[in-house]
Amino acid sequence: MGALKHWGIMANFKTRVLGILGQDNSDYLSDIADMPGIVTNSLWEMAQVLPPQFLLSESVSNPVDIENLTNGQEAPSDNVDIADTIVLLVIRVSAGPHIVNSENNITEEVYLTRPCKQINIEESHKALDSNSIYFATNLSPVYWIENGNKLKTAPETTGYTATSGTPNGLILPDGKSGLNLYKYTRQVFTDATWETASDFTGIPEGTEDLICKRIAVEVLNQKILNAGTQDEDQEIVQILQANRTLLSEDIGNQVKLLNDLWETK
């Protein structure tokens, strides 16, 4: 096995993973089961250890402009399904009291926009208890995750669907509220997509090499496992293990550097 190499940023991921492993022959991966799964899981694992602020610089999931709704557009409520997503930032917008004229037409819109603080589900009952010092208000909204995949807020976020068919129907009414959810969504690869892909959706530029190294580690894990069942030369196994160690340490150092950098922002 050759020395570990670094490939140019424009190469596809298959070429780059082979390069990191010191290989030029694509047949090197022929004994690896489920490469699309390895790529999918490696990306997901790395996304979960990258700084949220770093991901937020790229992973904006088209939040709704709640203060400028169009006909049929929804200001999302809570109870949001967040399966296969990483929540990066939750913004809650509550409306009113709007200023109206004598004909009850809104002449000036009033909104209160606040980021929601994440709490544990065990703390949610305090956030909902008006007698608690931890009671959440429009000024101090919070969110938590239920059942592993449902995002809830306190105060409850009502949601609203805009309609041009009623007076003031395009404006979030008094007492109503909506969420802007910034998130990273799990990207799934197939046999047809992983070999030719050259970037990751929602991942900031410059981290592709880091993720490719994580993919390479998983390839080495399978190579070592395969070698144990095929009575491979122990010297080959030791080389595989040494390369895996080098890559794992490199990944850990790069992740720590990113976290240290973004903690100061």
Secondary structure as the mmCIF struct_conf table of DSSP 4:
data_model
#
loop_
_struct_conf.conf_type_id
_struct_conf.id
_struct_conf.beg_label_comp_id
_struct_conf.beg_label_asym_id
_struct_conf.beg_label_seq_id
_struct_conf.end_label_comp_id
_struct_conf.end_label_asym_id
_struct_conf.end_label_seq_id
TURN_TY1_P TURN_TY1_P1 ILE A 9 MET A 10
BEND BEND1 ALA A 11 ALA A 11
HELX_RH_AL_P HELX_RH_AL_P1 PHE A 13 ILE A 20
TURN_TY1_P TURN_TY1_P2 LEU A 21 GLY A 22
HELX_RH_3T_P HELX_RH_3T_P1 SER A 26 LEU A 29
TURN_TY1_P TURN_TY1_P3 SER A 30 ASP A 31
BEND BEND2 ALA A 33 ALA A 33
HELX_RH_AL_P HELX_RH_AL_P2 MET A 35 VAL A 49
BEND BEND3 LEU A 50 LEU A 50
HELX_RH_AL_P HELX_RH_AL_P3 PRO A 52 LEU A 56
TURN_TY1_P TURN_TY1_P4 SER A 57 GLU A 58
HELX_RH_3T_P HELX_RH_3T_P2 ILE A 66 ASN A 68
TURN_TY1_P TURN_TY1_P5 ASN A 71 GLY A 72
STRN STRN1 GLU A 74 ALA A 75
BEND BEND4 ASP A 78 ASN A 79
STRN STRN2 VAL A 80 ASP A 81
TURN_TY1_P TURN_TY1_P6 ALA A 83 ASP A 84
STRN STRN3 THR A 85 ALA A 95
HELX_LH_PP_P HELX_LH_PP_P1 PRO A 97 HIS A 98
STRN STRN4 ILE A 99 VAL A 100
TURN_TY1_P TURN_TY1_P7 SER A 102 GLU A 103
BEND BEND5 ASN A 104 ASN A 104
STRN STRN5 ILE A 106 GLU A 108
STRN STRN6 TYR A 111 PRO A 115
HELX_LH_PP_P HELX_LH_PP_P2 CYS A 116 CYS A 116
STRN STRN7 LYS A 117 GLN A 118
HELX_RH_3T_P HELX_RH_3T_P3 ILE A 121 GLU A 123
HELX_RH_AL_P HELX_RH_AL_P4 SER A 124 LEU A 128
TURN_TY1_P TURN_TY1_P8 SER A 130 ASN A 131
BEND BEND6 SER A 132 SER A 132
TURN_TY1_P TURN_TY1_P9 ILE A 133 TYR A 134
TURN_TY1_P TURN_TY1_P10 ASN A 138 LEU A 139
BEND BEND7 SER A 140 SER A 140
STRN STRN8 VAL A 142 GLU A 146
TURN_TY1_P TURN_TY1_P11 ASN A 147 ASN A 149
STRN STRN9 LYS A 150 ALA A 154
BEND BEND8 PRO A 155 PRO A 155
HELX_LH_PP_P HELX_LH_PP_P3 GLU A 156 THR A 157
STRN STRN10 TYR A 160 THR A 161
TURN_TY1_P TURN_TY1_P12 SER A 164 GLY A 165
BEND BEND9 THR A 166 THR A 166
TURN_TY1_P TURN_TY1_P13 PRO A 167 LEU A 170
BEND BEND10 ILE A 171 ILE A 171
HELX_LH_PP_P HELX_LH_PP_P4 LEU A 172 PRO A 173
TURN_TY1_P TURN_TY1_P14 ASP A 174 GLY A 175
STRN STRN11 SER A 177 THR A 185
HELX_RH_AL_P HELX_RH_AL_P5 ASP A 191 TRP A 194
TURN_TY1_P TURN_TY1_P15 GLU A 195 THR A 196
BEND BEND11 ASP A 199 ASP A 199
TURN_TY1_P TURN_TY1_P16 THR A 201 GLY A 202
TURN_TY1_P TURN_TY1_P17 GLU A 205 GLY A 206
HELX_RH_AL_P HELX_RH_AL_P6 GLU A 208 THR A 229
TURN_TY1_P TURN_TY1_P18 GLN A 230 ASP A 231
HELX_RH_AL_P HELX_RH_AL_P7 GLN A 234 GLU A 263
TURN_TY1_P TURN_TY1_P19 THR A 264 THR A 264
#
